[in-house]
Amino acid sequence: MKSASAIILAGGQSRRMGRPKAALSFGNSTILERLIGELRGDFEDILVVAAPAQSEAFPIEDLLGAAPSSVRLLRDPAGYEGPAAALARGLSAATNGIAFACSCDLPLLRIEVVRALRGMLNGYEGVIPIIGGTPQPLVSFYRRDAAGVIEMRIASGERRLTSIIGTLRAYRPEDLELRQFDPDLRSFLNINTPEDYQRAYLLQQSLNLK
C-alpha cells in the first residue's frame, strides 16, 4: 500500500475518557505508538492530525519522538472542530490519491484488516465499514478528492461525519463480510470510556498480544 497515505486523527478532547486517548498505555507502548507501528510497514506517508499545541493536555511530540521520518504532524488551526474538519485537512495534505483514515483510539487495529479494506476500494470514493448497523468512518479508506465533498458539507452547516460520508459513493462492507478477515471485529474496537479501555486491555491479554 505504498501508494496510499494513512491519517490518524488525534485531536479530540477525550472528555468521556478523562485523559488523552492517544497517550494511554497499551502493552509496551501508547495507543498512538502502537497504531504507527502497525501502519508504518505498509504506508510511507503517515499523518497525525492533532489539536493546536496550546489546546493539548500533553505534547504529542513526546509520542512521536521515535517515529520514522514518514510520520508527519499536522495541527488543526483551531481546537476541537470535530473529526470531519480534521479528516478533510488530512486528506488534503496526503501525498497519495487514496488514504486510510482512523482515530487514535483503536488499540487492536490489525494491518491485515487495513489491507483487506484497501482491496475493496476499486472504483469507489471510499470503503466505509458498517458494524452493527453503524458506519465506521474512522476505520475507512477515502480518495483524496473526498476532502472537497467534506469541506463543502461543512460549509453548508453539516458537521456530523457520519452524515457527511453518507453522500459518498462508497462500498460499505457489513459485519458478515468483515468477519471473514476479522472474526471478532477487534480492529474496530474503539475506546471512548475507561470501561472500553479495560475491555480492550483484557482482550489484549486474552490474545496474548504485546
PyRosetta script that sets phi, psi and omega in degrees:
from pyrosetta import init, pose_from_sequence

init()
pose = pose_from_sequence("MKSASAIILAGGQSRRMGRPKAALSFGNSTILERLIGELRGDFEDILVVAAPAQSEAFPIEDLLGAAPSSVRLLRDPAGYEGPAAALARGLSAATNGIAFACSCDLPLLRIEVVRALRGMLNGYEGVIPIIGGTPQPLVSFYRRDAAGVIEMRIASGERRLTSIIGTLRAYRPEDLELRQFDPDLRSFLNINTPEDYQRAYLLQQSLNLK")
pose.set_psi(1, 30.2)
pose.set_omega(1, -178.0)
pose.set_phi(2, -63.8)
pose.set_psi(2, -18.8)
pose.set_omega(2, 179.6)
pose.set_phi(3, -88.8)
pose.set_psi(3, 11.7)
pose.set_omega(3, 178.3)
pose.set_phi(4, -123.4)
pose.set_psi(4, 152.7)
pose.set_omega(4, 174.6)
pose.set_phi(5, -101.5)
pose.set_psi(5, 163.1)
pose.set_omega(5, 173.7)
pose.set_phi(6, -124.5)
pose.set_psi(6, 137.9)
pose.set_omega(6, -178.3)
pose.set_phi(7, -123.6)
pose.set_psi(7, 123.9)
pose.set_omega(7, 177.4)
pose.set_phi(8, -112.8)
pose.set_psi(8, 117.3)
pose.set_omega(8, 179.7)
pose.set_phi(9, -86.2)
pose.set_psi(9, 118.5)
pose.set_omega(9, -176.0)
pose.set_phi(10, -132.2)
pose.set_psi(10, 29.9)
pose.set_omega(10, -175.2)
pose.set_phi(11, -109.9)
pose.set_psi(11, 14.0)
pose.set_omega(11, -178.4)
pose.set_phi(12, -78.5)
pose.set_psi(12, 168.9)
pose.set_omega(12, -177.2)
pose.set_phi(13, -84.2)
pose.set_psi(13, -19.8)
pose.set_omega(13, -178.8)
pose.set_phi(14, 55.5)
pose.set_psi(14, 42.3)
pose.set_omega(14, -175.4)
pose.set_phi(15, -64.4)
pose.set_psi(15, -42.7)
pose.set_omega(15, -178.0)
pose.set_phi(16, -71.9)
pose.set_psi(16, -30.2)
pose.set_omega(16, 178.0)
pose.set_phi(17, -76.6)
pose.set_psi(17, -35.6)
pose.set_omega(17, 179.5)
pose.set_phi(18, 89.3)
pose.set_psi(18, -3.8)
pose.set_omega(18, 176.0)
pose.set_phi(19, -156.9)
pose.set_psi(19, 159.0)
pose.set_omega(19, -174.9)
pose.set_phi(20, -59.8)
pose.set_psi(20, 124.6)
pose.set_omega(20, -176.6)
pose.set_phi(21, -69.6)
pose.set_psi(21, -34.6)
pose.set_omega(21, -178.5)
pose.set_phi(22, -60.4)
pose.set_psi(22, -29.6)
pose.set_omega(22, -175.5)
pose.set_phi(23, -94.5)
pose.set_psi(23, 1.7)
pose.set_omega(23, 179.3)
pose.set_phi(24, -66.2)
pose.set_psi(24, 137.0)
pose.set_omega(24, 176.7)
pose.set_phi(25, -71.1)
pose.set_psi(25, 139.7)
pose.set_omega(25, 176.9)
pose.set_phi(26, -151.0)
pose.set_psi(26, 108.2)
pose.set_omega(26, -173.9)
pose.set_phi(27, 69.1)
pose.set_psi(27, -129.6)
pose.set_omega(27, -176.8)
pose.set_phi(28, -94.3)
pose.set_psi(28, 10.2)
pose.set_omega(28, -177.0)
pose.set_phi(29, -152.6)
pose.set_psi(29, -176.5)
pose.set_omega(29, 172.4)
pose.set_phi(30, -86.6)
pose.set_psi(30, 167.4)
pose.set_omega(30, -179.7)
pose.set_phi(31, -62.9)
pose.set_psi(31, -41.5)
pose.set_omega(31, 180.0)
pose.set_phi(32, -63.2)
pose.set_psi(32, -44.5)
pose.set_omega(32, 178.5)
pose.set_phi(33, -63.0)
pose.set_psi(33, -37.8)
pose.set_omega(33, 178.8)
pose.set_phi(34, -63.6)
pose.set_psi(34, -43.4)
pose.set_omega(34, 178.7)
pose.set_phi(35, -62.1)
pose.set_psi(35, -47.5)
pose.set_omega(35, 179.4)
pose.set_phi(36, -60.3)
pose.set_psi(36, -41.6)
pose.set_omega(36, 178.6)
pose.set_phi(37, -62.5)
pose.set_psi(37, -35.1)
pose.set_omega(37, 179.6)
pose.set_phi(38, -72.4)
pose.set_psi(38, -35.0)
pose.set_omega(38, -174.2)
pose.set_phi(39, -90.9)
pose.set_psi(39, -24.9)
pose.set_omega(39, -168.0)
pose.set_phi(40, -61.8)
pose.set_psi(40, -29.5)
pose.set_omega(40, -178.8)
pose.set_phi(41, -71.5)
pose.set_psi(41, -24.2)
pose.set_omega(41, -177.0)
pose.set_phi(42, -107.5)
pose.set_psi(42, -15.8)
pose.set_omega(42, -177.4)
pose.set_phi(43, -123.4)
pose.set_psi(43, 124.7)
pose.set_omega(43, 178.2)
pose.set_phi(44, -93.4)
pose.set_psi(44, 0.9)
pose.set_omega(44, 177.2)
pose.set_phi(45, -135.9)
pose.set_psi(45, 106.2)
pose.set_omega(45, -179.9)
pose.set_phi(46, -122.3)
pose.set_psi(46, 123.6)
pose.set_omega(46, 178.1)
pose.set_phi(47, -109.2)
pose.set_psi(47, 130.9)
pose.set_omega(47, 172.7)
pose.set_phi(48, -106.6)
pose.set_psi(48, 113.6)
pose.set_omega(48, -178.7)
pose.set_phi(49, -95.2)
pose.set_psi(49, 117.8)
pose.set_omega(49, -174.0)
pose.set_phi(50, -125.0)
pose.set_psi(50, 165.7)
pose.set_omega(50, 176.6)
pose.set_phi(51, -69.7)
pose.set_psi(51, 164.3)
pose.set_omega(51, 173.6)
pose.set_phi(52, -55.8)
pose.set_psi(52, 146.8)
pose.set_omega(52, -175.7)
pose.set_phi(53, -53.7)
pose.set_psi(53, -39.1)
pose.set_omega(53, -176.8)
pose.set_phi(54, -71.1)
pose.set_psi(54, -13.9)
pose.set_omega(54, -179.8)
pose.set_phi(55, -95.9)
pose.set_psi(55, -10.2)
pose.set_omega(55, -174.7)
pose.set_phi(56, -81.8)
pose.set_psi(56, 142.7)
pose.set_omega(56, 176.3)
pose.set_phi(57, -80.5)
pose.set_psi(57, -12.7)
pose.set_omega(57, 178.0)
pose.set_phi(58, -152.0)
pose.set_psi(58, 154.0)
pose.set_omega(58, 177.9)
pose.set_phi(59, -76.4)
pose.set_psi(59, 110.6)
pose.set_omega(59, -176.0)
pose.set_phi(60, -63.9)
pose.set_psi(60, -21.8)
pose.set_omega(60, 176.6)
pose.set_phi(61, -57.7)
pose.set_psi(61, -28.5)
pose.set_omega(61, 179.1)
pose.set_phi(62, -63.0)
pose.set_psi(62, -30.3)
pose.set_omega(62, 179.7)
pose.set_phi(63, -84.0)
pose.set_psi(63, -17.0)
pose.set_omega(63, -176.0)
pose.set_phi(64, -103.3)
pose.set_psi(64, 3.4)
pose.set_omega(64, -175.4)
pose.set_phi(65, -58.5)
pose.set_psi(65, -36.4)
pose.set_omega(65, -178.6)
pose.set_phi(66, -101.1)
pose.set_psi(66, 10.0)
pose.set_omega(66, -178.1)
pose.set_phi(67, -72.8)
pose.set_psi(67, 151.4)
pose.set_omega(67, 178.3)
pose.set_phi(68, -66.6)
pose.set_psi(68, 164.8)
pose.set_omega(68, -177.9)
pose.set_phi(69, -65.4)
pose.set_psi(69, -15.5)
pose.set_omega(69, 179.3)
pose.set_phi(70, -73.4)
pose.set_psi(70, -10.5)
pose.set_omega(70, -178.9)
pose.set_phi(71, -91.7)
pose.set_psi(71, 125.6)
pose.set_omega(71, 179.2)
pose.set_phi(72, -116.1)
pose.set_psi(72, 142.0)
pose.set_omega(72, 176.6)
pose.set_phi(73, -100.0)
pose.set_psi(73, 125.4)
pose.set_omega(73, 179.9)
pose.set_phi(74, -122.2)
pose.set_psi(74, 119.4)
pose.set_omega(74, -176.8)
pose.set_phi(75, -98.1)
pose.set_psi(75, 140.3)
pose.set_omega(75, 173.2)
pose.set_phi(76, -66.1)
pose.set_psi(76, 144.2)
pose.set_omega(76, 178.0)
pose.set_phi(77, -69.7)
pose.set_psi(77, -26.4)
pose.set_omega(77, 177.7)
pose.set_phi(78, -136.1)
pose.set_psi(78, 153.6)
pose.set_omega(78, -175.2)
pose.set_phi(79, -77.4)
pose.set_psi(79, 137.2)
pose.set_omega(79, 167.0)
pose.set_phi(80, 57.3)
pose.set_psi(80, 51.7)
pose.set_omega(80, 176.0)
pose.set_phi(81, -82.2)
pose.set_psi(81, -9.8)
pose.set_omega(81, 179.8)
pose.set_phi(82, 106.4)
pose.set_psi(82, 160.0)
pose.set_omega(82, -175.1)
pose.set_phi(83, -67.0)
pose.set_psi(83, -29.6)
pose.set_omega(83, -178.5)
pose.set_phi(84, -63.0)
pose.set_psi(84, -47.7)
pose.set_omega(84, 180.0)
pose.set_phi(85, -64.5)
pose.set_psi(85, -40.1)
pose.set_omega(85, 179.9)
pose.set_phi(86, -66.2)
pose.set_psi(86, -39.7)
pose.set_omega(86, 178.5)
pose.set_phi(87, -64.3)
pose.set_psi(87, -45.5)
pose.set_omega(87, 178.2)
pose.set_phi(88, -59.7)
pose.set_psi(88, -40.3)
pose.set_omega(88, 179.1)
pose.set_phi(89, -63.8)
pose.set_psi(89, -43.8)
pose.set_omega(89, 179.2)
pose.set_phi(90, -65.1)
pose.set_psi(90, -43.2)
pose.set_omega(90, 178.8)
pose.set_phi(91, -61.7)
pose.set_psi(91, -41.9)
pose.set_omega(91, -179.8)
pose.set_phi(92, -64.0)
pose.set_psi(92, -31.8)
pose.set_omega(92, -177.8)
pose.set_phi(93, -88.3)
pose.set_psi(93, -9.6)
pose.set_omega(93, -177.5)
pose.set_phi(94, -64.6)
pose.set_psi(94, 144.3)
pose.set_omega(94, -179.5)
pose.set_phi(95, -87.7)
pose.set_psi(95, -9.2)
pose.set_omega(95, -179.3)
pose.set_phi(96, -116.4)
pose.set_psi(96, 163.3)
pose.set_omega(96, -175.9)
pose.set_phi(97, -75.5)
pose.set_psi(97, -15.3)
pose.set_omega(97, 175.6)
pose.set_phi(98, -130.8)
pose.set_psi(98, 155.7)
pose.set_omega(98, -177.0)
pose.set_phi(99, -148.8)
pose.set_psi(99, 141.8)
pose.set_omega(99, 170.0)
pose.set_phi(100, -91.8)
pose.set_psi(100, 128.2)
pose.set_omega(100, -178.9)
pose.set_phi(101, -117.1)
pose.set_psi(101, 133.6)
pose.set_omega(101, 178.1)
pose.set_phi(102, -145.4)
pose.set_psi(102, 160.8)
pose.set_omega(102, 174.7)
pose.set_phi(103, -85.2)
pose.set_psi(103, 169.0)
pose.set_omega(103, -177.1)
pose.set_phi(104, -89.9)
pose.set_psi(104, 14.7)
pose.set_omega(104, -176.3)
pose.set_phi(105, -121.7)
pose.set_psi(105, 41.1)
pose.set_omega(105, -179.4)
pose.set_phi(106, -119.5)
pose.set_psi(106, 74.5)
pose.set_omega(106, -172.0)
pose.set_phi(107, -67.5)
pose.set_psi(107, -18.1)
pose.set_omega(107, -176.1)
pose.set_phi(108, -111.8)
pose.set_psi(108, 19.8)
pose.set_omega(108, 177.7)
pose.set_phi(109, -62.2)
pose.set_psi(109, 134.0)
pose.set_omega(109, 179.4)
pose.set_phi(110, -113.5)
pose.set_psi(110, 136.7)
pose.set_omega(110, -177.3)
pose.set_phi(111, -64.5)
pose.set_psi(111, -27.4)
pose.set_omega(111, 178.3)
pose.set_phi(112, -62.9)
pose.set_psi(112, -33.8)
pose.set_omega(112, 178.1)
pose.set_phi(113, -70.7)
pose.set_psi(113, -41.2)
pose.set_omega(113, 177.5)
pose.set_phi(114, -60.5)
pose.set_psi(114, -43.0)
pose.set_omega(114, 179.0)
pose.set_phi(115, -62.7)
pose.set_psi(115, -40.1)
pose.set_omega(115, 179.4)
pose.set_phi(116, -64.3)
pose.set_psi(116, -41.5)
pose.set_omega(116, 178.1)
pose.set_phi(117, -64.0)
pose.set_psi(117, -40.4)
pose.set_omega(117, 178.6)
pose.set_phi(118, -58.7)
pose.set_psi(118, -37.9)
pose.set_omega(118, -178.8)
pose.set_phi(119, -68.6)
pose.set_psi(119, -12.8)
pose.set_omega(119, -179.8)
pose.set_phi(120, -92.1)
pose.set_psi(120, -6.3)
pose.set_omega(120, -171.2)
pose.set_phi(121, -65.3)
pose.set_psi(121, -49.3)
pose.set_omega(121, 179.2)
pose.set_phi(122, 45.6)
pose.set_psi(122, -123.0)
pose.set_omega(122, -177.7)
pose.set_phi(123, -97.6)
pose.set_psi(123, 10.5)
pose.set_omega(123, -177.7)
pose.set_phi(124, -78.7)
pose.set_psi(124, 164.5)
pose.set_omega(124, 174.0)
pose.set_phi(125, -79.9)
pose.set_psi(125, -18.5)
pose.set_omega(125, 179.8)
pose.set_phi(126, -168.2)
pose.set_psi(126, 167.4)
pose.set_omega(126, 170.9)
pose.set_phi(127, -125.0)
pose.set_psi(127, 113.0)
pose.set_omega(127, -173.4)
pose.set_phi(128, -123.9)
pose.set_psi(128, 101.4)
pose.set_omega(128, -179.7)
pose.set_phi(129, -61.8)
pose.set_psi(129, 153.0)
pose.set_omega(129, 175.9)
pose.set_phi(130, -126.6)
pose.set_psi(130, 119.9)
pose.set_omega(130, -179.1)
pose.set_phi(131, -113.2)
pose.set_psi(131, 121.0)
pose.set_omega(131, 179.7)
pose.set_phi(132, 56.8)
pose.set_psi(132, 33.7)
pose.set_omega(132, -179.9)
pose.set_phi(133, 83.5)
pose.set_psi(133, -1.0)
pose.set_omega(133, -177.6)
pose.set_phi(134, -109.2)
pose.set_psi(134, 124.3)
pose.set_omega(134, 178.1)
pose.set_phi(135, -62.2)
pose.set_psi(135, 147.6)
pose.set_omega(135, 179.1)
pose.set_phi(136, -118.3)
pose.set_psi(136, 74.0)
pose.set_omega(136, -173.7)
pose.set_phi(137, -67.9)
pose.set_psi(137, -13.6)
pose.set_omega(137, 179.5)
pose.set_phi(138, -110.7)
pose.set_psi(138, 32.0)
pose.set_omega(138, 162.4)
pose.set_phi(139, -143.4)
pose.set_psi(139, 56.3)
pose.set_omega(139, -167.1)
pose.set_phi(140, -139.9)
pose.set_psi(140, 161.7)
pose.set_omega(140, 172.1)
pose.set_phi(141, -104.6)
pose.set_psi(141, 144.3)
pose.set_omega(141, 177.6)
pose.set_phi(142, -137.9)
pose.set_psi(142, 150.8)
pose.set_omega(142, 166.2)
pose.set_phi(143, -80.7)
pose.set_psi(143, 147.3)
pose.set_omega(143, -176.2)
pose.set_phi(144, -59.3)
pose.set_psi(144, -30.8)
pose.set_omega(144, -179.5)
pose.set_phi(145, -62.0)
pose.set_psi(145, -19.0)
pose.set_omega(145, 179.6)
pose.set_phi(146, -63.8)
pose.set_psi(146, -18.0)
pose.set_omega(146, 178.5)
pose.set_phi(147, -57.7)
pose.set_psi(147, -40.4)
pose.set_omega(147, -179.7)
pose.set_phi(148, -64.1)
pose.set_psi(148, -39.8)
pose.set_omega(148, 178.9)
pose.set_phi(149, -64.5)
pose.set_psi(149, -44.6)
pose.set_omega(149, -179.5)
pose.set_phi(150, -63.6)
pose.set_psi(150, -44.8)
pose.set_omega(150, -179.3)
pose.set_phi(151, -63.2)
pose.set_psi(151, -38.3)
pose.set_omega(151, -179.9)
pose.set_phi(152, -65.5)
pose.set_psi(152, -40.4)
pose.set_omega(152, 179.2)
pose.set_phi(153, -68.9)
pose.set_psi(153, -37.5)
pose.set_omega(153, 176.8)
pose.set_phi(154, -62.9)
pose.set_psi(154, -43.1)
pose.set_omega(154, 179.5)
pose.set_phi(155, -61.8)
pose.set_psi(155, -28.2)
pose.set_omega(155, 179.8)
pose.set_phi(156, -82.2)
pose.set_psi(156, -4.5)
pose.set_omega(156, 176.8)
pose.set_phi(157, 109.8)
pose.set_psi(157, -5.9)
pose.set_omega(157, 179.9)
pose.set_phi(158, -89.9)
pose.set_psi(158, 124.2)
pose.set_omega(158, -178.3)
pose.set_phi(159, -119.6)
pose.set_psi(159, -5.6)
pose.set_omega(159, -179.5)
pose.set_phi(160, -79.7)
pose.set_psi(160, 117.7)
pose.set_omega(160, -175.4)
pose.set_phi(161, -62.0)
pose.set_psi(161, -40.8)
pose.set_omega(161, -179.4)
pose.set_phi(162, -61.9)
pose.set_psi(162, -33.1)
pose.set_omega(162, 176.8)
pose.set_phi(163, -73.4)
pose.set_psi(163, -41.3)
pose.set_omega(163, -178.0)
pose.set_phi(164, -63.9)
pose.set_psi(164, -45.5)
pose.set_omega(164, -176.0)
pose.set_phi(165, -72.6)
pose.set_psi(165, -12.6)
pose.set_omega(165, 176.4)
pose.set_phi(166, -64.9)
pose.set_psi(166, -19.3)
pose.set_omega(166, -179.6)
pose.set_phi(167, -88.3)
pose.set_psi(167, -8.6)
pose.set_omega(167, -178.7)
pose.set_phi(168, -79.0)
pose.set_psi(168, 147.6)
pose.set_omega(168, 173.8)
pose.set_phi(169, -83.2)
pose.set_psi(169, 87.1)
pose.set_omega(169, -170.7)
pose.set_phi(170, -120.8)
pose.set_psi(170, 153.8)
pose.set_omega(170, 169.5)
pose.set_phi(171, -86.4)
pose.set_psi(171, 134.0)
pose.set_omega(171, -172.2)
pose.set_phi(172, -126.7)
pose.set_psi(172, 81.5)
pose.set_omega(172, 178.5)
pose.set_phi(173, -66.5)
pose.set_psi(173, 141.5)
pose.set_omega(173, -179.5)
pose.set_phi(174, -109.7)
pose.set_psi(174, -179.0)
pose.set_omega(174, -170.6)
pose.set_phi(175, -45.3)
pose.set_psi(175, -52.3)
pose.set_omega(175, -173.6)
pose.set_phi(176, -59.3)
pose.set_psi(176, -45.0)
pose.set_omega(176, 179.2)
pose.set_phi(177, -68.8)
pose.set_psi(177, -40.6)
pose.set_omega(177, -178.0)
pose.set_phi(178, -66.0)
pose.set_psi(178, -32.9)
pose.set_omega(178, -178.8)
pose.set_phi(179, -68.9)
pose.set_psi(179, -14.3)
pose.set_omega(179, 178.1)
pose.set_phi(180, -64.8)
pose.set_psi(180, -29.9)
pose.set_omega(180, 178.9)
pose.set_phi(181, -121.1)
pose.set_psi(181, -2.1)
pose.set_omega(181, 175.0)
pose.set_phi(182, -145.2)
pose.set_psi(182, 76.6)
pose.set_omega(182, -169.1)
pose.set_phi(183, -53.2)
pose.set_psi(183, -38.9)
pose.set_omega(183, -179.7)
pose.set_phi(184, -101.5)
pose.set_psi(184, 7.6)
pose.set_omega(184, 177.5)
pose.set_phi(185, 55.9)
pose.set_psi(185, 29.7)
pose.set_omega(185, -176.0)
pose.set_phi(186, -69.8)
pose.set_psi(186, -22.2)
pose.set_omega(186, 178.6)
pose.set_phi(187, -66.0)
pose.set_psi(187, -19.3)
pose.set_omega(187, -177.6)
pose.set_phi(188, -100.6)
pose.set_psi(188, 7.2)
pose.set_omega(188, -178.3)
pose.set_phi(189, -81.9)
pose.set_psi(189, 102.2)
pose.set_omega(189, 177.4)
pose.set_phi(190, -98.7)
pose.set_psi(190, 153.4)
pose.set_omega(190, -175.3)
pose.set_phi(191, -114.1)
pose.set_psi(191, 116.4)
pose.set_omega(191, -179.7)
pose.set_phi(192, -110.2)
pose.set_psi(192, -20.0)
pose.set_omega(192, -175.8)
pose.set_phi(193, -132.9)
pose.set_psi(193, 163.9)
pose.set_omega(193, 174.7)
pose.set_phi(194, -56.3)
pose.set_psi(194, -33.4)
pose.set_omega(194, 178.6)
pose.set_phi(195, -66.3)
pose.set_psi(195, -40.7)
pose.set_omega(195, 175.8)
pose.set_phi(196, -61.8)
pose.set_psi(196, -42.0)
pose.set_omega(196, -179.7)
pose.set_phi(197, -60.7)
pose.set_psi(197, -46.3)
pose.set_omega(197, 179.7)
pose.set_phi(198, -63.4)
pose.set_psi(198, -40.4)
pose.set_omega(198, -179.5)
pose.set_phi(199, -63.6)
pose.set_psi(199, -43.8)
pose.set_omega(199, 179.3)
pose.set_phi(200, -66.2)
pose.set_psi(200, -37.5)
pose.set_omega(200, -179.8)
pose.set_phi(201, -65.5)
pose.set_psi(201, -42.2)
pose.set_omega(201, 178.6)
pose.set_phi(202, -65.7)
pose.set_psi(202, -37.4)
pose.set_omega(202, 177.9)
pose.set_phi(203, -65.6)
pose.set_psi(203, -40.0)
pose.set_omega(203, 176.7)
pose.set_phi(204, -58.4)
pose.set_psi(204, -45.4)
pose.set_omega(204, 179.7)
pose.set_phi(205, -64.1)
pose.set_psi(205, -40.3)
pose.set_omega(205, -179.5)
pose.set_phi(206, -66.8)
pose.set_psi(206, -28.7)
pose.set_omega(206, 178.4)
pose.set_phi(207, -88.4)
pose.set_psi(207, -4.6)
pose.set_omega(207, 179.7)
pose.set_phi(208, 59.0)
pose.set_psi(208, 43.6)
pose.set_omega(208, 178.6)
pose.set_phi(209, -92.3)
pose.set_psi(209, 146.6)
pose.set_omega(209, 178.3)
pose.set_phi(210, -91.9)
pose.dump_pdb("model.pdb")
